[in-house]
Amino acid sequence: MTIVDYTQKAKKTKIEGHSEYIGLEQDVIEYDSRLEARCAQCLLRERIKFQPHKKYEVIDRNGEPFNYEIDFDLKRPTKFSGIDRLVDSLEVKGVLKPHDFKRKDAFEYSANRDMWICTEALVRYWYEHGMNPRIYKTP
């Protein structure tokens, strides 16, 4: 796996290994930023199955529908280091803005899935120390 530099301005970055590590049909996937690509590398290294860039139609607080694309939609609820609960989806943000939290709330309400916004510090921690995943196994 190639080491990705994610410290510069957002730059689309391709990562390979999706078929080998998590069984996706498409092996090489382009991510919207180096930070998002770094998070993908962490998930691939841990062999955590996910669907990248999954689209959902959600409803905002004013009742207006909009499309929301989740960076990493996990196949099973998972607990990671630095996150205090099981989550179904991960969204990577280099810079957090107030509308990110409004969109997160709308997504969680509409899709009935728990999502965590991952910042640069958390992704860097995972890259250096591992994600320590605990996957919820359904009966």
DSSP file with accessible surface (Angstrom, degrees, kcal/mol):
  #  RESIDUE AA STRUCTURE BP1 BP2  ACC     N-H-->O    O-->H-N    N-H-->O    O-->H-N    TCO  KAPPA ALPHA  PHI   PSI    X-CA   Y-CA   Z-CA
    1    1 A M              0   0  105      0, 0.0     2,-0.2     0, 0.0    16,-0.0   0.000 360.0 360.0 360.0 134.5    0.0    0.0    0.0
    2    2 A T        -     0   0  106     14,-0.1     2,-0.4     1,-0.1    14,-0.1  -0.566 360.0-118.0 -79.3 139.0    1.3    3.5   -0.9
    3    3 A I        -     0   0  123     -2,-0.2     2,-0.4     1,-0.0    -1,-0.1  -0.627  30.2-144.6 -77.6 130.4    1.6    6.0    1.9
    4    4 A V        -     0   0   12     -2,-0.4     2,-0.7    30,-0.1     9,-0.0  -0.833   4.7-141.0-102.1 132.6   -0.7    9.0    1.1
    5    5 A D        +     0   0   85     -2,-0.4     3,-0.2     1,-0.1    29,-0.1  -0.827  27.8 168.5 -89.0 115.5    0.2   12.6    2.0
    6    6 A Y        +     0   0   25     -2,-0.7    29,-0.3    28,-0.2    -1,-0.1   0.264  49.0  94.1-111.2  10.8   -3.0   14.2    3.2
    7    7 A T  S    S+     0   0   89     27,-0.1    -1,-0.1    28,-0.0     2,-0.1   0.569  73.3  72.4 -86.7  -7.5   -1.7   17.4    4.7
    8    8 A Q  S    S-     0   0  123      1,-0.2    26,-0.2    -3,-0.2     3,-0.1  -0.291 101.4 -53.7 -95.6-175.2   -2.2   19.6    1.6
    9    9 A K  S    S-     0   0  190      1,-0.2    -1,-0.2    -2,-0.1    25,-0.2  -0.227  81.1 -73.5 -55.9 149.0   -5.3   21.1   -0.1
   10   10 A A        +     0   0   76     23,-0.1     2,-0.4    -3,-0.1    23,-0.2  -0.183  62.2 174.6 -50.7 127.5   -8.0   18.5   -0.9
   11   11 A K        -     0   0  121     -3,-0.1    20,-0.1    -5,-0.0    -3,-0.1  -0.988  36.8-109.2-141.4 127.2   -6.8   16.4   -3.9
   12   12 A K        -     0   0  116     -2,-0.4     2,-0.4    21,-0.1    20,-0.2  -0.307  41.4-170.2 -56.9 136.0   -8.5   13.4   -5.4
   13   13 A T  E     -A   31   0A  25     18,-2.2    18,-3.4    20,-0.2     2,-0.4  -0.998  15.8-140.1-138.0 131.3   -6.5   10.3   -4.6
   14   14 A K  E     -A   30   0A 141     -2,-0.4     2,-0.4    16,-0.3    16,-0.2  -0.743  17.5-170.1 -93.1 138.8   -6.8    6.8   -5.9
   15   15 A I  E     -A   29   0A   8     14,-2.6    14,-2.5    -2,-0.4     3,-0.2  -0.986   4.3-158.0-127.5 136.2   -6.3    3.8   -3.6
   16   16 A E        +     0   0  119     -2,-0.4    12,-0.2    12,-0.2   -14,-0.1  -0.609  59.4  71.0-106.1 168.7   -6.0    0.2   -4.6
   17   17 A G     >  +     0   0    4     -2,-0.2     4,-2.8     7,-0.1     5,-0.5   0.414  53.4 122.3 109.2   1.7   -6.6   -3.0   -2.6
   18   18 A H  H  > S+     0   0    0      9,-1.8     6,-2.1    -3,-0.2     4,-1.2   0.854  80.3  43.0 -67.4 -34.6  -10.4   -2.9   -2.3
   19   19 A S  H  > S+     0   0   46      4,-0.3     4,-1.1     3,-0.2    -1,-0.2   0.944 119.1  42.8 -74.7 -45.1  -10.9   -6.3   -4.0
   20   20 A E  H  4 S+     0   0  141      1,-0.2    -2,-0.2     2,-0.2    -1,-0.1   0.926 123.9  33.6 -66.3 -45.5   -8.0   -8.1   -2.2
   21   21 A Y  H  < S+     0   0   55     -4,-2.8    -3,-0.2     1,-0.1    -1,-0.2   0.848 137.8  10.9 -85.8 -35.8   -8.6   -6.7    1.3
   22   22 A I  H  < S-     0   0    9     -4,-1.2    -3,-0.2    -5,-0.5    -2,-0.2   0.361  97.6-111.4-129.8   5.6  -12.4   -6.3    1.6
   23   23 A G     <  +     0   0   58     -4,-1.1    -4,-0.3    -5,-0.3     2,-0.1   0.654  56.9 155.6  80.1  16.9  -13.8   -8.2   -1.5
   24   24 A L        -     0   0   28     -6,-2.1    -1,-0.2     1,-0.1    -2,-0.1  -0.458  47.6-129.8 -73.5 152.2  -15.2   -5.3   -3.5
   25   25 A E  S    S+     0   0  202     -2,-0.1     2,-0.5     1,-0.1    -1,-0.1   0.919  96.1  63.5 -66.6 -43.8  -15.5   -5.8   -7.2
   26   26 A Q        -     0   0  123      1,-0.2    -2,-0.1    -8,-0.1    -1,-0.1  -0.733  65.8-171.1 -85.3 123.8  -13.7   -2.6   -8.0
   27   27 A D        +     0   0   55     -2,-0.5    -9,-1.8    -9,-0.2     2,-0.5   0.907  69.1  51.5 -83.5 -43.5  -10.1   -2.6   -6.8
   28   28 A V        -     0   0   61    -12,-0.2     2,-0.4   -11,-0.1   -12,-0.2  -0.852  66.9-179.7-102.2 125.6   -9.1    1.0   -7.4
   29   29 A I  E     -A   15   0A  11    -14,-2.5   -14,-2.6    -2,-0.5     2,-0.5  -0.973  22.4-134.5-126.3 138.0  -11.3    3.7   -6.0
   30   30 A E  E     -A   14   0A  87     -2,-0.4     2,-0.3   -16,-0.2   -16,-0.3  -0.809  20.8-158.1 -93.5 127.3  -10.8    7.5   -6.2
   31   31 A Y  E     -A   13   0A   0    -18,-3.4   -18,-2.2    -2,-0.5     6,-0.1  -0.711  23.3-121.9-103.6 155.8  -11.3    9.4   -3.0
   32   32 A D  S    S+     0   0   63     -2,-0.3     2,-0.3   -20,-0.2   -20,-0.1   0.635  88.8  11.4 -73.6 -17.2  -12.1   13.1   -2.8
   33   33 A S  S  > S-     0   0   22    -23,-0.2     4,-2.1   -20,-0.2   -20,-0.2  -0.980  73.9-109.5-153.0 165.6   -9.1   14.0   -0.6
   34   34 A R  H  > S+     0   0   41     -2,-0.3     4,-2.4     2,-0.2   -28,-0.2   0.865 119.0  54.5 -65.8 -36.6   -5.8   12.7    0.7
   35   35 A L  H  > S+     0   0   11    -29,-0.3     4,-2.2     2,-0.2    -1,-0.2   0.925 108.4  47.6 -64.8 -43.1   -7.4   12.5    4.2
   36   36 A E  H  > S+     0   0    7      1,-0.2     4,-2.3     2,-0.2    -2,-0.2   0.913 111.9  51.0 -63.1 -39.9  -10.3   10.4    3.0
   37   37 A A  H  X S+     0   0    0     -4,-2.1     4,-2.3     2,-0.2    -2,-0.2   0.895 107.6  53.1 -64.3 -38.7   -7.8    8.2    1.2
   38   38 A R  H  X S+     0   0   20     -4,-2.4     4,-1.9     2,-0.2    -1,-0.2   0.917 108.4  49.7 -63.1 -41.3   -5.8    7.8    4.4
   39   39 A C  H  X S+     0   0    0     -4,-2.2     4,-2.4     1,-0.2    -2,-0.2   0.918 108.5  53.4 -63.9 -40.7   -8.9    6.7    6.2
   40   40 A A  H  X S+     0   0    0     -4,-2.3     4,-2.9     1,-0.2     5,-0.2   0.921 106.3  53.1 -59.8 -41.4   -9.6    4.2    3.5
   41   41 A Q  H  X S+     0   0    4     -4,-2.3     4,-2.6     1,-0.2    -1,-0.2   0.899 108.0  50.7 -60.9 -40.0   -6.1    2.8    3.9
   42   42 A C  H  X S+     0   0    0     -4,-1.9     4,-1.7     2,-0.2    -1,-0.2   0.935 112.2  46.1 -63.3 -46.0   -6.8    2.4    7.7
   43   43 A L  H  <>S+     0   0    0     -4,-2.4     5,-2.4     1,-0.2     4,-0.4   0.915 113.9  48.7 -63.8 -42.2  -10.1    0.5    7.0
   44   44 A L  H ><5S+     0   0    0     -4,-2.9     3,-1.3     1,-0.2    -2,-0.2   0.915 108.0  53.9 -64.2 -42.2   -8.4   -1.7    4.3
   45   45 A R  H 3<5S+     0   0   97     -4,-2.6    -1,-0.2     1,-0.3    -2,-0.2   0.875 112.1  44.9 -60.3 -36.0   -5.5   -2.5    6.6
   46   46 A E  T 3<5S-     0   0   59     -4,-1.7    -1,-0.3    -5,-0.2    -2,-0.2   0.461 110.8-124.7 -86.3  -3.0   -8.0   -3.7    9.3
   47   47 A R  T < 5 +     0   0  132     -3,-1.3     2,-0.6    -4,-0.4    -3,-0.2   0.854  50.3 164.3  61.1  36.7  -10.0   -5.6    6.7
   48   48 A I      < -     0   0    4     -5,-2.4     2,-0.3    -6,-0.1    -1,-0.2  -0.777  36.5-128.0 -88.1 121.3  -13.2   -3.7    7.6
   49   49 A K        +     0   0  122     -2,-0.6    26,-2.2    -3,-0.1    27,-0.4  -0.514  43.0 153.0 -74.7 133.0  -15.8   -4.2    5.0
   50   50 A F  E     -B   74   0B   1     24,-0.3    24,-0.2    -2,-0.3    39,-0.1  -0.972  43.5-126.4-152.6 161.7  -17.4   -0.9    3.7
   51   51 A Q  E >   -B   73   0B  70     22,-2.9    22,-2.6    -2,-0.3     3,-0.6  -0.973  32.1-140.0-111.2 116.6  -19.0    0.6    0.7
   52   52 A P  E 3  S+B   72   0B   7      0, 0.0    20,-0.2     0, 0.0    19,-0.2  -0.509  75.6   4.9 -76.8 146.6  -17.3    3.9   -0.4
   53   53 A H  E 3  S-     0   0B  38     18,-1.7     2,-0.4    17,-0.3    18,-0.2   0.847  79.0-179.4  55.0  46.8  -19.3    6.9   -1.5
   54   54 A K  E <   -B   70   0B  84     16,-1.2    16,-2.9    -3,-0.6     2,-0.4  -0.630  18.6-137.3 -81.6 133.1  -22.7    5.4   -0.8
   55   55 A K  E     +B   69   0B 144     -2,-0.4     2,-0.3    14,-0.2    14,-0.2  -0.729  23.0 179.2 -96.0 138.5  -25.6    7.8   -1.7
   56   56 A Y  E     -B   68   0B  41     12,-2.8    12,-3.3    -2,-0.4     2,-0.6  -0.973  26.2-134.0-130.8 146.5  -28.6    8.4    0.5
   57   57 A E  E     +B   67   0B 138     -2,-0.3     2,-0.3    10,-0.2    10,-0.2  -0.916  37.8 175.9 -98.0 124.1  -31.7   10.6    0.0
   58   58 A V  E     -B   66   0B   0      8,-3.0     8,-2.6    -2,-0.6     2,-0.4  -0.800  27.9-125.1-125.7 168.3  -32.3   12.4    3.3
   59   59 A I  E     -B   65   0B  69     47,-0.5    51,-0.2    -2,-0.3    50,-0.1  -0.958  22.0-143.1-116.8 130.1  -34.7   15.0    4.7
   60   60 A D    >   -     0   0   50      4,-2.7     3,-2.1    -2,-0.4    43,-0.1  -0.203  38.6 -88.6 -83.1-179.5  -33.4   18.2    6.4
   61   61 A R  T 3  S+     0   0  191      1,-0.3    -1,-0.1     2,-0.1    -2,-0.0   0.701 127.8  55.8 -64.7 -20.6  -35.0   19.9    9.4
   62   62 A N  T 3  S-     0   0  140      2,-0.2    -1,-0.3     0, 0.0    -2,-0.0   0.333 121.3-106.3 -91.9   5.6  -37.2   22.0    7.0
   63   63 A G  S <  S+     0   0   46     -3,-2.1    -2,-0.1     1,-0.3     0, 0.0   0.578  74.7 140.6  82.3   9.9  -38.6   18.9    5.3
   64   64 A E        -     0   0  116      1,-0.0    -4,-2.7    -5,-0.0    -1,-0.3  -0.740  47.5-132.8 -89.4 128.6  -36.5   19.4    2.2
   65   65 A P  E     +B   59   0B  72      0, 0.0     2,-0.3     0, 0.0    -6,-0.2  -0.486  31.3 167.6 -76.9 147.7  -35.0   16.3    0.6
   66   66 A F  E     -B   58   0B  44     -8,-2.6    -8,-3.0    -2,-0.1     2,-0.4  -0.978  35.6-108.7-152.7 158.4  -31.4   16.3   -0.5
   67   67 A N  E     -B   57   0B 117     -2,-0.3     2,-0.4   -10,-0.2   -10,-0.2  -0.748  31.1-170.0 -90.2 137.5  -28.8   13.7   -1.6
   68   68 A Y  E     -B   56   0B   4    -12,-3.3   -12,-2.8    -2,-0.4     2,-0.6  -0.997   9.7-154.4-130.9 128.0  -26.0   12.8    0.8
   69   69 A E  E     -B   55   0B  60     -2,-0.4     2,-0.3   -14,-0.2   -14,-0.2  -0.919  11.9-148.6-106.4 116.8  -23.0   10.8   -0.1
   70   70 A I  E     -B   54   0B   0    -16,-2.9   -16,-1.2    -2,-0.6   -17,-0.3  -0.659   8.3-142.3 -83.4 136.1  -21.3    9.0    2.9
   71   71 A D  E    S+     0   0B   5     -2,-0.3   -18,-1.7     1,-0.3     2,-0.4   0.941  88.7  13.1 -62.6 -48.4  -17.6    8.5    2.6
   72   72 A F  E     -BC  52  90B   0     18,-2.1    18,-2.7   -20,-0.2     2,-0.7  -0.919  63.6-169.3-138.0 109.0  -17.6    5.0    4.2
   73   73 A D  E     -BC  51  89B   8    -22,-2.6   -22,-2.9    -2,-0.4    16,-0.2  -0.876  25.7-140.2 -97.5 110.5  -20.8    3.0    4.8
   74   74 A L  E     -B   50   0B   3     14,-2.4   -24,-0.3    -2,-0.7   -25,-0.0  -0.452   7.8-138.9 -76.0 144.2  -19.8    0.1    7.0
   75   75 A K  E    S+     0   0B 121    -26,-2.2   -25,-0.1     1,-0.2    -1,-0.1   0.797  90.2  20.8 -71.5 -28.9  -21.2   -3.4    6.4
   76   76 A R  E    S-     0   0B 107    -27,-0.4    -1,-0.2    11,-0.1    11,-0.1  -0.993  96.8 -91.9-137.8 147.9  -21.6   -3.9   10.1
   77   77 A P  E     -     0   0B  33      0, 0.0    59,-3.0     0, 0.0     2,-0.4  -0.331  53.3-171.4 -57.2 135.0  -21.8   -1.6   13.1
   78   78 A T  E     -DC 135  87B   2      9,-2.4     9,-2.3    57,-0.2     2,-0.5  -0.987  24.0-143.8-137.8 143.4  -18.3   -1.1   14.5
   79   79 A K  E     -D  134   0B  43     55,-2.7    55,-2.2    -2,-0.4     2,-0.3  -0.909  26.1-173.4-104.8 130.0  -16.6    0.4   17.5
   80   80 A F    >   -     0   0    0     -2,-0.5     3,-2.0     5,-0.5    52,-0.2  -0.857  35.8 -84.4-119.6 159.7  -13.2    2.1   16.8
   81   81 A S  T 3  S+     0   0   21     50,-2.7     3,-0.1    -2,-0.3    45,-0.1  -0.364 117.7  23.8 -56.7 134.9  -10.6    3.7   19.0
   82   82 A G  T 3  S+     0   0   61      1,-0.2     2,-0.4    43,-0.0    -1,-0.3   0.392 103.5  95.8  87.5  -3.4  -11.5    7.3   19.7
   83   83 A I    <   -     0   0    2     -3,-2.0    -1,-0.2     1,-0.1    -3,-0.1  -0.985  63.4-151.0-122.2 129.9  -15.3    6.7   19.1
   84   84 A D  S    S+     0   0  123     -2,-0.4     2,-0.3    -3,-0.1    -5,-0.1   0.324  72.2  26.1 -86.8   9.0  -17.5    6.1   22.2
   85   85 A R  S    S-     0   0   81     -5,-0.1    -5,-0.5    -7,-0.1     2,-0.2  -0.965  92.1 -74.8-156.1 171.7  -20.1    4.0   20.4
   86   86 A L        -     0   0   69     -2,-0.3     2,-0.3    -7,-0.2    -7,-0.2  -0.529  49.1-165.8 -69.4 139.9  -20.9    1.6   17.6
   87   87 A V  E     -C   78   0B   0     -9,-2.3    -9,-2.4    -2,-0.2    28,-0.2  -0.939  25.1-161.5-129.6 154.4  -21.2    3.4   14.2
   88   88 A D  E    S+     0   0B  23     26,-3.1   -14,-2.4    -2,-0.3     2,-0.3   0.608  78.2  25.9-102.1 -21.9  -22.6    2.4   10.8
   89   89 A S  E     -Ce  73 115B   0     25,-1.6    27,-1.9   -16,-0.2     2,-0.4  -0.989  60.8-148.7-146.4 152.1  -20.9    5.1    8.7
   90   90 A L  E     -Ce  72 116B   0    -18,-2.7   -18,-2.1    -2,-0.3     2,-0.4  -0.981   7.6-169.0-125.2 136.0  -17.8    7.4    8.7
   91   91 A E  E     - e   0 117B   9     25,-2.6    27,-3.6    -2,-0.4     2,-0.5  -0.992  14.9-145.9-122.4 127.0  -17.6   10.8    7.2
   92   92 A V  E     + e   0 118B  10     -2,-0.4     2,-0.4    25,-0.2    27,-0.2  -0.830  19.4 178.0 -99.5 129.5  -14.1   12.4    6.9
   93   93 A K        -     0   0   47     25,-2.7    27,-0.4    -2,-0.5     3,-0.2  -0.989  22.7-171.9-134.1 124.9  -13.7   16.2    7.3
   94   94 A G  S    S+     0   0   56     -2,-0.4     2,-0.5     1,-0.3    26,-0.3   0.892  90.1  23.8 -75.3 -42.2  -10.5   18.2    7.1
   95   95 A V  S    S-     0   0  108     24,-0.1     2,-0.3    25,-0.0    -1,-0.3  -0.984  82.6-141.1-127.6 121.5  -12.3   21.3    8.2
   96   96 A L        -     0   0   71     -2,-0.5     3,-0.0    -3,-0.2    -3,-0.0  -0.639  19.7-174.9 -83.5 139.2  -15.6   21.1   10.2
   97   97 A K    >>  -     0   0  112     -2,-0.3     3,-1.6     1,-0.1     4,-0.8  -0.914  38.5-108.7-128.2 156.1  -18.4   23.6    9.4
   98   98 A P  H >> S+     0   0  102      0, 0.0     4,-1.3     0, 0.0     3,-0.8   0.869 117.2  58.9 -53.6 -37.8  -21.7   24.1   11.2
   99   99 A H  H 3> S+     0   0   93      1,-0.2     4,-2.5     2,-0.2     5,-0.2   0.774  92.9  68.5 -67.2 -20.8  -23.7   22.7    8.2
  100  100 A D  H <> S+     0   0    4     -3,-1.6     4,-2.1     1,-0.2    -1,-0.2   0.906 101.6  46.2 -61.8 -38.9  -21.7   19.4    8.6
  101  101 A F  H <X S+     0   0   98     -3,-0.8     4,-2.5    -4,-0.8    -1,-0.2   0.874 111.0  51.7 -73.2 -34.6  -23.5   18.7   11.9
  102  102 A K  H  X S+     0   0  133     -4,-1.3     4,-2.3     2,-0.2    -2,-0.2   0.919 111.9  46.7 -66.3 -41.3  -26.9   19.6   10.4
  103  103 A R  H  X S+     0   0   80     -4,-2.5     4,-2.6     2,-0.2    -2,-0.2   0.890 110.8  53.0 -67.4 -37.3  -26.3   17.2    7.5
  104  104 A K  H  X S+     0   0   27     -4,-2.1     4,-2.8    -5,-0.2     5,-0.2   0.943 110.1  47.7 -61.3 -47.8  -25.1   14.5   10.0
  105  105 A D  H  X S+     0   0   62     -4,-2.5     4,-2.3     1,-0.2     5,-0.2   0.919 112.6  48.8 -60.1 -44.1  -28.3   14.9   12.0
  106  106 A A  H  X S+     0   0    8     -4,-2.3     4,-2.8     2,-0.2   -47,-0.5   0.916 112.6  48.6 -63.2 -42.5  -30.5   14.7    8.9
  107  107 A F  H  X S+     0   0    0     -4,-2.6     4,-3.1     2,-0.2     5,-0.4   0.949 111.8  47.8 -61.9 -50.2  -28.6   11.6    7.7
  108  108 A E  H  X>S+     0   0   36     -4,-2.8     4,-1.0     1,-0.2     5,-0.5   0.900 116.1  44.8 -60.8 -39.6  -28.9    9.8   11.0
  109  109 A Y  H  <5S+     0   0  195     -4,-2.3    -2,-0.2    -5,-0.2    -1,-0.2   0.952 120.4  38.3 -68.5 -48.2  -32.6   10.6   11.2
  110  110 A S  H  <5S+     0   0   43     -4,-2.8    -2,-0.2    -5,-0.2    -3,-0.2   0.886 125.6  35.0 -73.2 -42.0  -33.5    9.7    7.6
  111  111 A A  H  <5S-     0   0   26     -4,-3.1    -1,-0.2    -5,-0.3    -3,-0.2   0.561  96.4-133.4 -91.0  -9.7  -31.3    6.7    7.1
  112  112 A N  T  <5 +     0   0  146     -4,-1.0     2,-0.3    -5,-0.4    -3,-0.2   0.925  65.4 124.1  54.3  46.3  -31.6    5.4   10.7
  113  113 A R      < -     0   0   54     -5,-0.5     2,-0.5    -6,-0.3    -1,-0.2  -0.990  63.7-122.0-135.0 144.7  -27.8    4.9   10.8
  114  114 A D        -     0   0   72     -2,-0.3   -26,-3.1    -3,-0.1   -25,-1.6  -0.764  32.4-171.3 -89.5 128.3  -25.2    6.2   13.3
  115  115 A M  E     -e   89   0B   0     -2,-0.5     2,-0.4   -27,-0.2   -25,-0.2  -0.907  11.3-155.3-122.6 145.4  -22.5    8.3   11.6
  116  116 A W  E     -e   90   0B  59    -27,-1.9   -25,-2.6    -2,-0.3     2,-0.7  -0.977  14.4-137.4-119.4 133.6  -19.2    9.6   13.0
  117  117 A I  E     -e   91   0B  16     -2,-0.4     2,-0.5   -27,-0.2   -25,-0.2  -0.830  22.5-152.4 -89.5 118.9  -17.4   12.6   11.6
  118  118 A C  E     -e   92   0B   0    -27,-3.6   -25,-2.7    -2,-0.7     2,-0.1  -0.827   8.6-159.7 -97.5 124.3  -13.7   11.8   11.5
  119  119 A T     >  -     0   0   52     -2,-0.5     4,-2.3   -27,-0.2     3,-0.2  -0.441  36.0 -96.4 -94.6 173.7  -11.2   14.7   11.7
  120  120 A E  H  > S+     0   0   59    -27,-0.4     4,-2.7   -26,-0.3     5,-0.2   0.885 121.9  55.8 -57.4 -41.4   -7.6   14.8   10.7
  121  121 A A  H  > S+     0   0   50      1,-0.2     4,-2.2     2,-0.2    -1,-0.2   0.911 109.5  45.4 -62.1 -42.0   -6.4   14.0   14.3
  122  122 A L  H  > S+     0   0   23     -3,-0.2     4,-2.6     2,-0.2    -1,-0.2   0.932 113.4  48.7 -68.7 -44.3   -8.5   10.8   14.5
  123  123 A V  H  X S+     0   0    0     -4,-2.3     4,-2.3     1,-0.2    -2,-0.2   0.915 111.7  50.4 -62.9 -40.4   -7.5    9.6   11.1
  124  124 A R  H  X S+     0   0   94     -4,-2.7     4,-2.3    -5,-0.2     5,-0.2   0.932 109.8  50.7 -62.7 -42.9   -3.8   10.2   11.9
  125  125 A Y  H  X S+     0   0  106     -4,-2.2     4,-3.0    -5,-0.2     5,-0.4   0.940 111.1  48.4 -58.9 -48.1   -4.2    8.3   15.2
  126  126 A W  H  X S+     0   0    0     -4,-2.6     4,-2.1     1,-0.2    -1,-0.2   0.890 111.0  50.7 -60.1 -40.4   -5.7    5.4   13.4
  127  127 A Y  H  < S+     0   0   54     -4,-2.3    -1,-0.2    -5,-0.2    -2,-0.2   0.901 119.0  36.4 -65.9 -38.6   -3.0    5.4   10.8
  128  128 A E  H  < S+     0   0  122     -4,-2.3    -2,-0.2    -5,-0.2    -1,-0.2   0.825 135.2  19.0 -83.4 -32.7   -0.2    5.4   13.5
  129  129 A H  H  < S-     0   0  120     -4,-3.0    -3,-0.2    -5,-0.2    -2,-0.2   0.468 106.8-107.2-120.9  -6.0   -1.8    3.2   16.1
  130  130 A G     <  -     0   0   13     -4,-2.1    -1,-0.2    -5,-0.4    -3,-0.1  -0.007  23.8 -98.4  92.3 160.1   -4.5    1.2   14.4
  131  131 A M        -     0   0    0    -89,-0.2   -50,-2.7   -51,-0.1    -1,-0.1   0.613  37.2-147.0 -90.9 -16.3   -8.3    1.4   14.6
  132  132 A N        -     0   0   94    -52,-0.2     2,-0.1     1,-0.1    -2,-0.0   0.931  27.0-158.6  46.9  56.6   -8.8   -1.4   17.2
  133  133 A P        -     0   0   34      0, 0.0     2,-0.4     0, 0.0   -53,-0.2  -0.370  21.9-168.4 -72.4 143.0  -12.1   -2.3   15.6
  134  134 A R  E     -D   79   0B 134    -55,-2.2   -55,-2.7    -2,-0.1     2,-0.4  -0.955  17.1-155.2-125.6 109.5  -14.8   -4.2   17.5
  135  135 A I  E     -D   78   0B  66     -2,-0.4     2,-0.5   -57,-0.2   -57,-0.2  -0.707  13.6-127.6 -93.9 133.7  -17.4   -5.4   15.0
  136  136 A Y        -     0   0  116    -59,-3.0     2,-0.6    -2,-0.4    -1,-0.0  -0.669  23.1-151.2 -79.3 120.8  -21.0   -6.1   16.1
  137  137 A K        -     0   0  144     -2,-0.5   -61,-0.0   -61,-0.1    -1,-0.0  -0.850   6.8-143.6 -97.3 121.0  -22.0   -9.5   14.9
  138  138 A T              0   0   85     -2,-0.6   -62,-0.0     1,-0.1     0, 0.0  -0.616 360.0 360.0 -81.9 144.1  -25.7  -10.0   14.3
  139  139 A P              0   0  164      0, 0.0    -1,-0.1     0, 0.0     0, 0.0  -0.200 360.0 360.0 -69.0 360.0  -27.2  -13.3   15.1
